[in-house]
């Protein structure tokens, strides 16, 4: 792998929680960090805090609402225009269970919100940025997923009947892992690797607190597990894996079902046509 202080890394969702901590650690290690956030003011504050903690930090803020596919495309356009190289993409931004898990929300494009932000936006970023990642090889993609996984009911993939936020979250996270398995089978692992992980259980983040859940682990635990997938030379050429923290683990069994993955990929492609 390329030394971390020679890398350009895009991390989504860096205004708080795991993404914020990861951006600061990467900056401290000398990486150039493209910091994504949804709100410009919050993103600028996060950048200022990191610059204060890490003198000389090289940060490039990029604002985009990942619930809008046009803005996801705009984020990709900006990275492609401004960065001659990209060595890692961390799809970290996400929507949790919500304070009211019975309330169904949709994205700007009419997609169920958790599916849109947690999976579809990341899939679009990968699709748009993959040529740059390949040209900057060796490169890595990290999907921040979860042990909370559930298969998508393709008869009602967006949960228009009997909505439940926990189910919506869990199926979006399994979709991330399924995409990871799929792409790993297509990509040359000597060029680009892609892996997914459950960073830690119920970290002390705003997402967890919003859901009324008592934290069970720290952001620091999740940070170390996520950073390992980016910076451990021992993971060169390792692709398509799912990790629980730092240990390789088995995801939901449907992640290893090629027919199920093909159906979810078809659904994803159909949703992504809205961004065309």
Secondary structure in CASP SS format (residue, H / E / C, confidence):
PFRMAT SS
TARGET T0000
AUTHOR 0000-0000-0000
METHOD secondary structure of the structure
MODEL  1
X C 1.00
X C 1.00
X C 1.00
X H 1.00
X H 1.00
X H 1.00
X C 1.00
X E 1.00
X E 1.00
X E 1.00
X E 1.00
X C 1.00
X C 1.00
X C 1.00
X C 1.00
X C 1.00
X H 1.00
X H 1.00
X H 1.00
X H 1.00
X H 1.00
X H 1.00
X H 1.00
X H 1.00
X H 1.00
X H 1.00
X H 1.00
X H 1.00
X C 1.00
X C 1.00
X C 1.00
X E 1.00
X E 1.00
X E 1.00
X E 1.00
X E 1.00
X E 1.00
X C 1.00
X C 1.00
X H 1.00
X H 1.00
X H 1.00
X H 1.00
X H 1.00
X H 1.00
X H 1.00
X H 1.00
X H 1.00
X H 1.00
X H 1.00
X H 1.00
X H 1.00
X H 1.00
X C 1.00
X C 1.00
X C 1.00
X C 1.00
X E 1.00
X E 1.00
X E 1.00
X E 1.00
X E 1.00
X E 1.00
X C 1.00
X C 1.00
X C 1.00
X C 1.00
X C 1.00
X H 1.00
X H 1.00
X H 1.00
X H 1.00
X H 1.00
X H 1.00
X H 1.00
X H 1.00
X H 1.00
X H 1.00
X H 1.00
X H 1.00
X H 1.00
X H 1.00
X C 1.00
X C 1.00
X C 1.00
X C 1.00
X C 1.00
X E 1.00
X E 1.00
X E 1.00
X E 1.00
X C 1.00
X C 1.00
X C 1.00
X C 1.00
X C 1.00
X C 1.00
X C 1.00
X C 1.00
X C 1.00
X C 1.00
X C 1.00
X C 1.00
X C 1.00
X C 1.00
X E 1.00
X C 1.00
X C 1.00
X C 1.00
X C 1.00
X C 1.00
X E 1.00
X H 1.00
X H 1.00
X H 1.00
X H 1.00
X H 1.00
X H 1.00
X H 1.00
X H 1.00
X H 1.00
X H 1.00
X H 1.00
X H 1.00
X H 1.00
X H 1.00
X H 1.00
X H 1.00
X H 1.00
X H 1.00
X H 1.00
X H 1.00
X H 1.00
X H 1.00
X H 1.00
X C 1.00
X C 1.00
X C 1.00
X E 1.00
X E 1.00
X E 1.00
X E 1.00
X E 1.00
X E 1.00
X C 1.00
X C 1.00
X C 1.00
X C 1.00
X C 1.00
X C 1.00
X C 1.00
X C 1.00
X C 1.00
X C 1.00
X C 1.00
X C 1.00
X C 1.00
X C 1.00
X C 1.00
X C 1.00
X C 1.00
X C 1.00
X C 1.00
X C 1.00
X H 1.00
X H 1.00
X H 1.00
X H 1.00
X H 1.00
X H 1.00
X H 1.00
X H 1.00
X H 1.00
X H 1.00
X H 1.00
X H 1.00
X H 1.00
X H 1.00
X H 1.00
X H 1.00
X H 1.00
X H 1.00
X H 1.00
X H 1.00
X H 1.00
X H 1.00
X C 1.00
X C 1.00
X C 1.00
X C 1.00
X C 1.00
X E 1.00
X E 1.00
X E 1.00
X E 1.00
X E 1.00
X E 1.00
X E 1.00
X C 1.00
X C 1.00
X C 1.00
X C 1.00
X E 1.00
X C 1.00
X C 1.00
X H 1.00
X H 1.00
X H 1.00
X H 1.00
X H 1.00
X C 1.00
X C 1.00
X C 1.00
X C 1.00
X C 1.00
X C 1.00
X E 1.00
X C 1.00
X H 1.00
X H 1.00
X H 1.00
X H 1.00
X H 1.00
X H 1.00
X H 1.00
X H 1.00
X H 1.00
X H 1.00
X H 1.00
X H 1.00
X H 1.00
X C 1.00
X H 1.00
X H 1.00
X H 1.00
X C 1.00
X C 1.00
X C 1.00
X C 1.00
X C 1.00
X C 1.00
X E 1.00
X E 1.00
X E 1.00
X C 1.00
X C 1.00
X E 1.00
X E 1.00
X C 1.00
X C 1.00
X C 1.00
X C 1.00
X H 1.00
X H 1.00
X H 1.00
X H 1.00
X C 1.00
X H 1.00
X H 1.00
X H 1.00
X H 1.00
X H 1.00
X H 1.00
X H 1.00
X H 1.00
X H 1.00
X H 1.00
X H 1.00
X H 1.00
X H 1.00
X H 1.00
X H 1.00
X H 1.00
X H 1.00
X H 1.00
X C 1.00
END
